């Protein structure tokens, strides 16, 4: 499948039909992996596609729409949310879906199709971001203000995709161009270099993006969106001071964000707790519900191939009975012989209007980031104050910060418990937390008993290694 020169020439002078070019162009990406694609000279296409502020903005909107469809980000079977929860201890499979079972057993084969979808769809998003950045660079008809803003949005999304690639796969190639010849032979970059690249992109984005959302829709990147991800990055890099500085600014921005008292309102579209969301509308004009609601809410007894997962007993046992999250964010289906529990953060499983957006970044995480950063700086009372914000919202008793015998370790343990309860089934938080804290290999964690260091990274898909002789498989595969 290729875009013909005739098609390109027929569209060159029709600015308003730019979207046809970009959609067809991206369809070619979806029909083959990003490293295989030889596209026409983007400098030529960009003169038409990026001929005005309006057409350039449509290209940027195309990236956000793709996030709603891409396997790694769409909340469906091959998404970070589903697969990483299986790798951790929050989900169990309820069907004989062997691709999922491999994630649950931490025994993923390099030819696992879901793993390939995860990898290739993340790189497809990166490819699109690079295409937009190149188009903005070569364009002559875009205002300076729009060029700067759109570049910031593309860099944020690119950093977001790389954050998950480096955390799931370790060393990965840094793709900076749409040139298939260069992309096809890239070596892996070190984890340190990938994180450096992510930080540079996020710093650039936070510098040029404004604080406000367009039309009140929290589905495009803002300065605060970039800062929220950057706070997480610094937490993962154990730069406690920077993590606290960034999370603090978000928390102090009370005119933009607040912890909602009613848990049933948190995941609504444009909720005041949301820092960034993905709209299901990006999947198409008739998409009204999130994929998380579609595949998580059990309305028929397992096994059901369309409802492949349920919450684990180990996860359920982590809750206190009085915890409101146990009641409002967890549903159950009774078959008569067995009770299955499922995530019920997203509640709308059928609708003719969009009521919920997929949550990606929210304020509760920032409180937990700041709590952990403060605890590691031995400011335990301040850390407990942040932790209690989350506990009190869940109607749990506050932890006393006046006890002189309280230790850093006990505070950090409490933070990890609340992270698990608060952020379950949201973008793989539990799996990434288990890995970064060293808990994944602990005998006290209910993972596959045979897990070892090599299982902490997913394998590079076989198909990618076959195509690129310079890609080296992760250890143990």
Secondary structure, 3 states (H helix, E strand, C coil): CCCCHHHHHHHCCCHHHHHHHHHHHHHHHHHCCHHHCCCCCHHHHHHHHCCCHHHHHHHHHHHHHHHHHCCCCCCCCCCHHHHHHHHCCCEEECCCCHHHHHHHCCCCCCCCHHHHHHHHHHHHHHHHHHHHHHHHHHCCCCCHHHHHHHHHHHHHHHHHHHHHHHHHHCCECCCCCCCHHHHCCCCCECHHHHHHHHHHHHHHHHHHCCCCCHHHCCCCCCHHHHHHHHHHHHHHCCCHHHHHHHHHHHHHCCCCCCCCCCHHHCCECCCCCEEEEECHHHHCCCCCCCHHHHHHCCCCCCCCCCCCEEECHHHHCCCCCCCHHHHHCEEEEECCCCEEEEECCCCCCCCCCCCECEEEEEHHHHHHHHHHHHHHCCCHHHHHHHHHHHHHHCCCCCCCCCCCCCCHHHHHHHHHHHHHHHHCCCCCHHHHHHHHCCHHHCCCCCCCCCCCHHHHCCCCCHHHHHHCCCCCCCCCC
